[in-house]
């Protein structure tokens, strides 16, 4: 059985449909360690832009992955950290667009959009999805916990500057955390910042999967309604998710291949296994619970499984 190193999915996205992911950076290699991150704390903090893997290796694997008429809606360059740290991102995007007619999306924390090279790397992307969770330096440090040399003013100005140059679709996303950035005064300050960004859509999210830190909580329905009213965006709760997919035949290995990139709760795992006609679902759950490489997190009444390494 072939193991894919750079490509995964399709993974259901409430914003994009079925997404084939492309990861051009090592796992958890990021310049943020966001308190809400579903992958846990960042253990490879860096702000160095580097060629972690060759474009040809990634592209060869992508071609192999989609050769059997795989059903998907978009190609998402997302990584398991910050994809704009990949120095060859612009070249990778152009090569992916030669292979597929599907839109190419880059999901970014927007941390280094002030770098001209990073802006250039994103200019041929169909949809760029940057995040803006904070409204000042203090909230930036509390929520995103950036690499030491990063400052909110530079990050924000880079995002504004990029938005005015970029000709594709810019879908902005903000993550709201209870009692951190969800009060009316916080949302009003956020609105003032967002109004200076040229974007096509704004998605408002809140942590629904186990976060890196226990103190992080999702906001109430009332707070979400207030956020939608003030910011004028779309609540992520209003969007629906489809099913997971893995090309791996072995059911347990298929689950692991997904969890490696995207945590799953017990209902998602059960539905996924049922869709494959699996007859030993209970045994697979027992195996997951005994696997030292899997972390089981109880959160909001859900048992969520994610990679422990």
N, C-alpha and C positions, 0 to 999 in steps of 0.2 A: 504494500500500500504506500503510495507516494505521499510524502508530507509536504504541505505547502507552507513556505516560510513568510511570504509577503502578502499573499492574497487570501481572503476569507469571505464567507457569506454564501448567498445573500442573507443579510441581516435586515429584519424589518425596521423601518424608520417611520415614525409618525409624520415626518415632514417630507420624506423623499420616496416613500414606497419601499421596494426591495432593492437593497444597496449591496453591491459587491465592493468590499473594502480592500484598499491597497495601503499597506503600511511600509513606508520607506525609512523608518527609524527604529532603533532598538526599543524593546518594551520599556515603558515608563521612563523614557528619556525625554525630559521636559524642562522648561524654564519656569513652570508654575508647580506648586503642590497644593492644588485647590482643596479646600476643606470639604467640598462636596463630591470629590472625584469618586466615581464608582469603582475605579481600579485600586483604590487605596492610596496611601501616601507615595509620592514620587521618590524613588531611591536612586535616580540618576539625574540629579539637578545639574543642568548645564545651559549656557546661553550661546554656545559655540555652534555656528553654522558649519556643517560638515557633510561630506559624501560618505554616508554610513554604508551604503550598498550600491552596487553598480546598477545603472538604469537598465542595461541589457539583461541582467539577471532577473530583475523585477518584471520586465516586459515579457521575457520568455515564459515566466511562470504564469503571468496573466493570460497570455495567449493559450497556454495549455489548459488553464482553468476554465475558460469560456468556450472551448472548442466544440463541446457537445450541446450547443444551442441552449445554454443555461438561461433560465428566465430571470431577468433582473431589469430594473428601471434606470439605475444610475451607477456610476463608478465613483466611489467616495475615497479620496485620499485623506486618511484620517490618522493613521498611526495609532499608537497606544501612548502617545505623549503629544508633542507639538510638531506637526509635519513641516512647518515652514523652517525648521532647523535643518531640513534636508537641502543641501546646496544645489542639487540637480533637479529640484522640484519643477522648474520651468520646462526643462528638457523632458522629464518624465510625463508631464501633462501633454505635451505635443505628441509624444510617441503613443500614449494611450488613445488619443483622439484619432490616430491613424488606424488603430485596430478596431475601434468600436464607434458606432454612431450615437451611443448613449451619452447623455450629459456627464461631464466630469466635474465633480464637486470637491472642494477643499474645505474641511472644517478646521478652523484655527482659533486659538485663544487671542489672536490679534496683538500679541505681545511685542513683536518686532516688525510691525508694518511701517515703522519709521525708517527702516533700512531700505534703501533704493533697490538693492538686489532682490530683496524679498518681494517688494512690490512688482518688480519686473517678472519674477517667477510666477506671479498669480494673474498676469494680464490676459492669458489665453484660457483661463479656467471659465467654465460656463456659469457656475454658481460658487461664490465664496461665502462661507458662513462663519463670520467672526463673532466673538463673545464680548459683551460688556456687562460685567456683573457689579462693578463698583462705581462710586461717584466721586471719590477723593482718595488721597493717599492712605488714610487710615482704613477705610473699608477695603481698599485694594489689598493691603497687607493681611487683613483678617480673613478675607474670602479666598483670594487667589494665592497668597503667600509666595510672591515671586522671587526669582533669582535676585540676589542682592543688588545688582547694578541696575535693575529695572525700576522705573518710577512711573507712577500713574500718569503724570502730565505728558511724558514722552509717548507712552502707550496710546493714550487717548488722542493726542495730536496726530500720531501716525495713522490711526484708524480714520480720523476725519480726512486727512490728506489723501489717503488711499481711496476712500469712497468717492472723492471728487474726480479721480483719474480713471478709475475702473469702469469699463464699459459693459461688463456682464451683470448678472443678477447678484445683488448683495443682500443676503438674508441675515439680519442681525438677530442675535439671541442673548437674552439676559436670564441669569439664574437667580431666583429670589429665595432667600433663606429666612426662616422665621426669626423675628426680632433682630435681624442684622441689616437687611436692606429692603424690608417690606412695609415699613411705616409710611404714612402719607408724605411726611417731609422728605424721606429718602426717595420716594417715587417722583416727587416734584423736582428734586435735584437731578435725578436720572433723566427725566423728561427734557430738561434744559440741555443736557449733554447730547441726548439722542437727536434732538431737533437739528443739530449741526452736522449730522451724518447723513449722507445721501444713500438711502437704502430702499429696497423693493418691498421687503417684508420684515416684520418684527415678531419673533416668537418669545413668549414669556414662559419660563420653565420653573420648576421647583423640584428638589430631589425626591425621586420616587424609588430609587434603588439605594441600598446601603451606602452611606457616604464614608469618606476617609476618617472623619471625626464624629464621635458619638453625639456631640453637642449640636450637630447640624440637624435641623428639622424642616420638613416641608411646611409651607405656609397654609393658612386656612382657606376655605373656599371664599370667604368674605374678603380676605386680603387679595386673593387672585382676582376677584371681580373689581376691587379697587384699582389694582395694577392695570387691568385691561382698560378701565375707564380713563385712568390718568395717562398711561403710556400709549394707548391706542393700538396695542398689538393683538396677537392671537395667542390665547392660552393653549399650551401644549396638551392640556387635558381634553381639549375639544377635538383632537386628532386621534385617529384609530391606528392600530398596529396590526400587521399581518403576521404570518408564521415565520419561523426560522427554517433554515435549510443548511444541509451539509452534504457534500458529495461523498463523504466517507460511509462505507457500507456498514461497518460495525457500529452498533447503536451507542455503546459506551464511548468509543473513540470519537464518534460524531459529536456527542455532548461535550467532550473535552475540547474539541476543536473550536466550538462556539464559545465556551466559557473562557477560553484563552484570550479572547478578544472582547467578549460582551457578557457580563454576568447574567444569569437566568434565575428566575424564581421557580418554585416547585410546580406551579401551574403551567408555566411556559415549557418546562422540561416534560411534564406529563403530556401536554398537547402535542409537542414536537414528536415524542415517542409514539403516541397514538397515531399520528399522521403517517408514520413509517410502518405501521402494523406491528409494532413491538409487542411481544407477549410476556416479557419479563421486566416490566416497569418497576415493580417493587424491588427486585434484585439490583437493578441499576441504582436506585436511590440508596440502598444499603452500601453498595460499592462506593458511591460518591462520598458518603459519610465517613467511610473508612480510609479514603484516599488522603494522604498527608499533603498532597499538592493542592487540595481543594479546601477553601475556607467557607464554612457555613455560617451565614450571618442572619440572625433573626431581626427583622425590621418591619415595623408597621403591620404585623400579623403575617408577614411573608417570610418564608425560608429562602434566602437567596444564596446561590452557589457562585463563587468566583475563585480565580486562581490565587494561590497562596504564596507564589514565588515571584 
